[in-house]
Amino acid sequence: MRRRTLLAALALSPITGCAAPSGSAKTSSETPATSPTITAESSPTPTVTPPPDDSILFVVHNPTESDLPVSVTLTHDGTALVDETVALAADEAVEYDPGIHSSGEYTLTVAVDGGPTKTRELTIEEFDVGAGSNHYVEIYADEIQIFAEE
């Protein structure tokens, strides 16, 4: 896509040095250092790879004005990767790095003591692992919302 845009822009812009003004007898076989070189074959656009230590994080946030006791459990194939209970203060957030390095099915359960509970099955794909796609949990007194970064 970028290649087409560049070629179209070059085709529409005047190229310096192609025509000499009338009466000018100056000719040069040297190419100025600032003139662009156009080749028929261009190199491919480099692939951007995220750093290998870009973890998949689970961010749990309490946007309310009161403290909420919250339990967070993340499991994979019957193994608990996260099993924490924390008292989140008003507008406080906590991050969990469960060390996910492979794709698969994961189960996230978030529960407010004396309040709502939400369980979500998460499919973590190779892209998510490579990009470090994060998950966000917003906890309210009567509702829990879970979002995934694309």
PyRosetta script that sets phi, psi and omega in degrees:
from pyrosetta import init, pose_from_sequence

init()
pose = pose_from_sequence("MRRRTLLAALALSPITGCAAPSGSAKTSSETPATSPTITAESSPTPTVTPPPDDSILFVVHNPTESDLPVSVTLTHDGTALVDETVALAADEAVEYDPGIHSSGEYTLTVAVDGGPTKTRELTIEEFDVGAGSNHYVEIYADEIQIFAEE")
pose.set_psi(1, -45.0)
pose.set_omega(1, 179.1)
pose.set_phi(2, -65.9)
pose.set_psi(2, -35.6)
pose.set_omega(2, -179.3)
pose.set_phi(3, -63.0)
pose.set_psi(3, -43.7)
pose.set_omega(3, 179.7)
pose.set_phi(4, -63.5)
pose.set_psi(4, -41.3)
pose.set_omega(4, 179.1)
pose.set_phi(5, -63.4)
pose.set_psi(5, -42.9)
pose.set_omega(5, 179.2)
pose.set_phi(6, -63.7)
pose.set_psi(6, -45.8)
pose.set_omega(6, -179.1)
pose.set_phi(7, -65.2)
pose.set_psi(7, -38.9)
pose.set_omega(7, 178.1)
pose.set_phi(8, -65.3)
pose.set_psi(8, -40.6)
pose.set_omega(8, 179.7)
pose.set_phi(9, -65.9)
pose.set_psi(9, -39.9)
pose.set_omega(9, 179.1)
pose.set_phi(10, -68.4)
pose.set_psi(10, -35.3)
pose.set_omega(10, -179.9)
pose.set_phi(11, -67.9)
pose.set_psi(11, -31.7)
pose.set_omega(11, -177.2)
pose.set_phi(12, -89.6)
pose.set_psi(12, -15.0)
pose.set_omega(12, -178.7)
pose.set_phi(13, -96.7)
pose.set_psi(13, 146.7)
pose.set_omega(13, 178.6)
pose.set_phi(14, -69.2)
pose.set_psi(14, 139.7)
pose.set_omega(14, -179.5)
pose.set_phi(15, -99.5)
pose.set_psi(15, 123.9)
pose.set_omega(15, -178.0)
pose.set_phi(16, -72.4)
pose.set_psi(16, 145.9)
pose.set_omega(16, 176.3)
pose.set_phi(17, 89.3)
pose.set_psi(17, 0.2)
pose.set_omega(17, -179.0)
pose.set_phi(18, -84.7)
pose.set_psi(18, -27.6)
pose.set_omega(18, -179.7)
pose.set_phi(19, -131.5)
pose.set_psi(19, 134.2)
pose.set_omega(19, 177.6)
pose.set_phi(20, -95.3)
pose.set_psi(20, 142.7)
pose.set_omega(20, 177.7)
pose.set_phi(21, -61.1)
pose.set_psi(21, 150.3)
pose.set_omega(21, -178.1)
pose.set_phi(22, -62.9)
pose.set_psi(22, 142.0)
pose.set_omega(22, -179.4)
pose.set_phi(23, 87.0)
pose.set_psi(23, -3.0)
pose.set_omega(23, -179.5)
pose.set_phi(24, -95.0)
pose.set_psi(24, 127.9)
pose.set_omega(24, -179.4)
pose.set_phi(25, -106.3)
pose.set_psi(25, 7.8)
pose.set_omega(25, -176.4)
pose.set_phi(26, -76.0)
pose.set_psi(26, 124.9)
pose.set_omega(26, 173.4)
pose.set_phi(27, -129.2)
pose.set_psi(27, 148.3)
pose.set_omega(27, -179.0)
pose.set_phi(28, -144.2)
pose.set_psi(28, 140.4)
pose.set_omega(28, 177.6)
pose.set_phi(29, -96.4)
pose.set_psi(29, -3.1)
pose.set_omega(29, 179.9)
pose.set_phi(30, -90.2)
pose.set_psi(30, 142.7)
pose.set_omega(30, 175.5)
pose.set_phi(31, -94.6)
pose.set_psi(31, 128.9)
pose.set_omega(31, 178.7)
pose.set_phi(32, -58.1)
pose.set_psi(32, 148.8)
pose.set_omega(32, -177.0)
pose.set_phi(33, -65.0)
pose.set_psi(33, -21.7)
pose.set_omega(33, -175.5)
pose.set_phi(34, -93.8)
pose.set_psi(34, -5.1)
pose.set_omega(34, -177.8)
pose.set_phi(35, -79.6)
pose.set_psi(35, 139.7)
pose.set_omega(35, -178.2)
pose.set_phi(36, -74.5)
pose.set_psi(36, 148.7)
pose.set_omega(36, 175.8)
pose.set_phi(37, -102.8)
pose.set_psi(37, 125.9)
pose.set_omega(37, -179.1)
pose.set_phi(38, -109.7)
pose.set_psi(38, 126.9)
pose.set_omega(38, 177.4)
pose.set_phi(39, -117.9)
pose.set_psi(39, 153.0)
pose.set_omega(39, -179.6)
pose.set_phi(40, -68.6)
pose.set_psi(40, -27.8)
pose.set_omega(40, -178.5)
pose.set_phi(41, -113.5)
pose.set_psi(41, 120.1)
pose.set_omega(41, 179.2)
pose.set_phi(42, -107.3)
pose.set_psi(42, 156.2)
pose.set_omega(42, 179.9)
pose.set_phi(43, -76.5)
pose.set_psi(43, 149.1)
pose.set_omega(43, -178.2)
pose.set_phi(44, -67.9)
pose.set_psi(44, 155.5)
pose.set_omega(44, 176.8)
pose.set_phi(45, -65.8)
pose.set_psi(45, 131.7)
pose.set_omega(45, -178.2)
pose.set_phi(46, -65.2)
pose.set_psi(46, 145.2)
pose.set_omega(46, 177.7)
pose.set_phi(47, -83.6)
pose.set_psi(47, 131.6)
pose.set_omega(47, 178.7)
pose.set_phi(48, -91.0)
pose.set_psi(48, 121.0)
pose.set_omega(48, 179.7)
pose.set_phi(49, -112.9)
pose.set_psi(49, 126.4)
pose.set_omega(49, 178.8)
pose.set_phi(50, -65.8)
pose.set_psi(50, 158.1)
pose.set_omega(50, 179.7)
pose.set_phi(51, -59.6)
pose.set_psi(51, 144.9)
pose.set_omega(51, -176.9)
pose.set_phi(52, -66.8)
pose.set_psi(52, -16.0)
pose.set_omega(52, 179.8)
pose.set_phi(53, -99.5)
pose.set_psi(53, 19.4)
pose.set_omega(53, 178.1)
pose.set_phi(54, -79.4)
pose.set_psi(54, 96.2)
pose.set_omega(54, -173.7)
pose.set_phi(55, -73.7)
pose.set_psi(55, 155.9)
pose.set_omega(55, 169.2)
pose.set_phi(56, -86.5)
pose.set_psi(56, 115.5)
pose.set_omega(56, -178.0)
pose.set_phi(57, -102.9)
pose.set_psi(57, 152.2)
pose.set_omega(57, 171.9)
pose.set_phi(58, -117.6)
pose.set_psi(58, 113.0)
pose.set_omega(58, -176.7)
pose.set_phi(59, -105.1)
pose.set_psi(59, 120.2)
pose.set_omega(59, -179.0)
pose.set_phi(60, -109.9)
pose.set_psi(60, 124.2)
pose.set_omega(60, -173.3)
pose.set_phi(61, -126.1)
pose.set_psi(61, 136.4)
pose.set_omega(61, 175.3)
pose.set_phi(62, -108.2)
pose.set_psi(62, 94.7)
pose.set_omega(62, -178.1)
pose.set_phi(63, -81.6)
pose.set_psi(63, 1.8)
pose.set_omega(63, -177.4)
pose.set_phi(64, -78.9)
pose.set_psi(64, 177.8)
pose.set_omega(64, 179.9)
pose.set_phi(65, -98.1)
pose.set_psi(65, 10.0)
pose.set_omega(65, 178.9)
pose.set_phi(66, -130.9)
pose.set_psi(66, 160.1)
pose.set_omega(66, 178.1)
pose.set_phi(67, -72.3)
pose.set_psi(67, 141.8)
pose.set_omega(67, 179.2)
pose.set_phi(68, -132.0)
pose.set_psi(68, 125.3)
pose.set_omega(68, 172.5)
pose.set_phi(69, -80.2)
pose.set_psi(69, 123.1)
pose.set_omega(69, -171.6)
pose.set_phi(70, -126.7)
pose.set_psi(70, 138.0)
pose.set_omega(70, 172.8)
pose.set_phi(71, -110.9)
pose.set_psi(71, 133.6)
pose.set_omega(71, -180.0)
pose.set_phi(72, -125.5)
pose.set_psi(72, 126.5)
pose.set_omega(72, 177.5)
pose.set_phi(73, -131.3)
pose.set_psi(73, 130.1)
pose.set_omega(73, 175.7)
pose.set_phi(74, -127.1)
pose.set_psi(74, 122.9)
pose.set_omega(74, -178.9)
pose.set_phi(75, -124.1)
pose.set_psi(75, 154.8)
pose.set_omega(75, 176.0)
pose.set_phi(76, -144.5)
pose.set_psi(76, 120.7)
pose.set_omega(76, -178.9)
pose.set_phi(77, 52.7)
pose.set_psi(77, 40.7)
pose.set_omega(77, 177.3)
pose.set_phi(78, 80.9)
pose.set_psi(78, -1.1)
pose.set_omega(78, 179.7)
pose.set_phi(79, -103.5)
pose.set_psi(79, 129.5)
pose.set_omega(79, 178.7)
pose.set_phi(80, -79.4)
pose.set_psi(80, 118.5)
pose.set_omega(80, 176.0)
pose.set_phi(81, -89.7)
pose.set_psi(81, -32.8)
pose.set_omega(81, 175.3)
pose.set_phi(82, -136.4)
pose.set_psi(82, 132.3)
pose.set_omega(82, 174.7)
pose.set_phi(83, -148.9)
pose.set_psi(83, 84.7)
pose.set_omega(83, -171.9)
pose.set_phi(84, -129.1)
pose.set_psi(84, 146.6)
pose.set_omega(84, 170.0)
pose.set_phi(85, -123.3)
pose.set_psi(85, 128.8)
pose.set_omega(85, -175.8)
pose.set_phi(86, -139.0)
pose.set_psi(86, 146.9)
pose.set_omega(86, 173.8)
pose.set_phi(87, -95.9)
pose.set_psi(87, 104.8)
pose.set_omega(87, -179.7)
pose.set_phi(88, -86.5)
pose.set_psi(88, 123.1)
pose.set_omega(88, 175.9)
pose.set_phi(89, -71.6)
pose.set_psi(89, 168.3)
pose.set_omega(89, 178.7)
pose.set_phi(90, -57.0)
pose.set_psi(90, 131.2)
pose.set_omega(90, 179.5)
pose.set_phi(91, 57.2)
pose.set_psi(91, 31.4)
pose.set_omega(91, 177.3)
pose.set_phi(92, -103.7)
pose.set_psi(92, 149.8)
pose.set_omega(92, 177.2)
pose.set_phi(93, -131.1)
pose.set_psi(93, 152.1)
pose.set_omega(93, 176.4)
pose.set_phi(94, -134.0)
pose.set_psi(94, 142.1)
pose.set_omega(94, -179.9)
pose.set_phi(95, -109.0)
pose.set_psi(95, 140.4)
pose.set_omega(95, 174.9)
pose.set_phi(96, -121.5)
pose.set_psi(96, 131.8)
pose.set_omega(96, 174.3)
pose.set_phi(97, -112.7)
pose.set_psi(97, 95.8)
pose.set_omega(97, -175.7)
pose.set_phi(98, -78.3)
pose.set_psi(98, -1.0)
pose.set_omega(98, 178.4)
pose.set_phi(99, 73.7)
pose.set_psi(99, 40.3)
pose.set_omega(99, 178.9)
pose.set_phi(100, -77.0)
pose.set_psi(100, 120.2)
pose.set_omega(100, -179.8)
pose.set_phi(101, -127.3)
pose.set_psi(101, 7.6)
pose.set_omega(101, 179.3)
pose.set_phi(102, -144.9)
pose.set_psi(102, 152.5)
pose.set_omega(102, 179.1)
pose.set_phi(103, -73.7)
pose.set_psi(103, 162.5)
pose.set_omega(103, 178.6)
pose.set_phi(104, 153.6)
pose.set_psi(104, -172.0)
pose.set_omega(104, 179.9)
pose.set_phi(105, -97.5)
pose.set_psi(105, 129.9)
pose.set_omega(105, -179.7)
pose.set_phi(106, -127.1)
pose.set_psi(106, 152.5)
pose.set_omega(106, 178.4)
pose.set_phi(107, -121.3)
pose.set_psi(107, 122.9)
pose.set_omega(107, 178.6)
pose.set_phi(108, -109.7)
pose.set_psi(108, 126.5)
pose.set_omega(108, 176.0)
pose.set_phi(109, -124.7)
pose.set_psi(109, 126.9)
pose.set_omega(109, 178.1)
pose.set_phi(110, -124.8)
pose.set_psi(110, 130.1)
pose.set_omega(110, -177.8)
pose.set_phi(111, -136.3)
pose.set_psi(111, 136.5)
pose.set_omega(111, 174.5)
pose.set_phi(112, -98.8)
pose.set_psi(112, 128.8)
pose.set_omega(112, 179.8)
pose.set_phi(113, -60.1)
pose.set_psi(113, 116.7)
pose.set_omega(113, -178.1)
pose.set_phi(114, 78.3)
pose.set_psi(114, 13.3)
pose.set_omega(114, -177.8)
pose.set_phi(115, -137.4)
pose.set_psi(115, -152.7)
pose.set_omega(115, -175.6)
pose.set_phi(116, -73.2)
pose.set_psi(116, 158.6)
pose.set_omega(116, 173.2)
pose.set_phi(117, -130.6)
pose.set_psi(117, 140.7)
pose.set_omega(117, 177.8)
pose.set_phi(118, -136.9)
pose.set_psi(118, 132.0)
pose.set_omega(118, 175.8)
pose.set_phi(119, -119.9)
pose.set_psi(119, 133.2)
pose.set_omega(119, 179.4)
pose.set_phi(120, -134.9)
pose.set_psi(120, 133.1)
pose.set_omega(120, 173.4)
pose.set_phi(121, -83.4)
pose.set_psi(121, 127.1)
pose.set_omega(121, -177.8)
pose.set_phi(122, -115.6)
pose.set_psi(122, 130.9)
pose.set_omega(122, 173.5)
pose.set_phi(123, -100.2)
pose.set_psi(123, 110.8)
pose.set_omega(123, 177.7)
pose.set_phi(124, -94.8)
pose.set_psi(124, 118.8)
pose.set_omega(124, -177.9)
pose.set_phi(125, -100.5)
pose.set_psi(125, 170.9)
pose.set_omega(125, 179.9)
pose.set_phi(126, -57.2)
pose.set_psi(126, -38.6)
pose.set_omega(126, 178.1)
pose.set_phi(127, -59.8)
pose.set_psi(127, -44.3)
pose.set_omega(127, -179.8)
pose.set_phi(128, -60.2)
pose.set_psi(128, -42.0)
pose.set_omega(128, 179.7)
pose.set_phi(129, -64.9)
pose.set_psi(129, -45.4)
pose.set_omega(129, -178.7)
pose.set_phi(130, -69.0)
pose.set_psi(130, -35.2)
pose.set_omega(130, -176.2)
pose.set_phi(131, -91.6)
pose.set_psi(131, -11.8)
pose.set_omega(131, -177.0)
pose.set_phi(132, 69.1)
pose.set_psi(132, 41.1)
pose.set_omega(132, -178.4)
pose.set_phi(133, -63.6)
pose.set_psi(133, 124.3)
pose.set_omega(133, -176.3)
pose.set_phi(134, -93.5)
pose.set_psi(134, 162.6)
pose.set_omega(134, 176.2)
pose.set_phi(135, -122.5)
pose.set_psi(135, 140.4)
pose.set_omega(135, -177.2)
pose.set_phi(136, -122.1)
pose.set_psi(136, 137.4)
pose.set_omega(136, 179.9)
pose.set_phi(137, -123.0)
pose.set_psi(137, 123.2)
pose.set_omega(137, 176.1)
pose.set_phi(138, -107.5)
pose.set_psi(138, 124.1)
pose.set_omega(138, -175.6)
pose.set_phi(139, -112.5)
pose.set_psi(139, 124.1)
pose.set_omega(139, 175.8)
pose.set_phi(140, -116.5)
pose.set_psi(140, 168.0)
pose.set_omega(140, -178.0)
pose.set_phi(141, -61.4)
pose.set_psi(141, -30.1)
pose.set_omega(141, -176.4)
pose.set_phi(142, -123.2)
pose.set_psi(142, 6.3)
pose.set_omega(142, -176.0)
pose.set_phi(143, -156.5)
pose.set_psi(143, 147.5)
pose.set_omega(143, 174.8)
pose.set_phi(144, -125.7)
pose.set_psi(144, 128.6)
pose.set_omega(144, 178.5)
pose.set_phi(145, -116.1)
pose.set_psi(145, 136.3)
pose.set_omega(145, -179.6)
pose.set_phi(146, -122.3)
pose.set_psi(146, 127.6)
pose.set_omega(146, -179.4)
pose.set_phi(147, -122.2)
pose.set_psi(147, 148.1)
pose.set_omega(147, 175.6)
pose.set_phi(148, -117.7)
pose.set_psi(148, 136.8)
pose.set_omega(148, 176.1)
pose.set_phi(149, -76.0)
pose.set_psi(149, 133.7)
pose.set_omega(149, -179.4)
pose.set_phi(150, -92.1)
pose.dump_pdb("model.pdb")
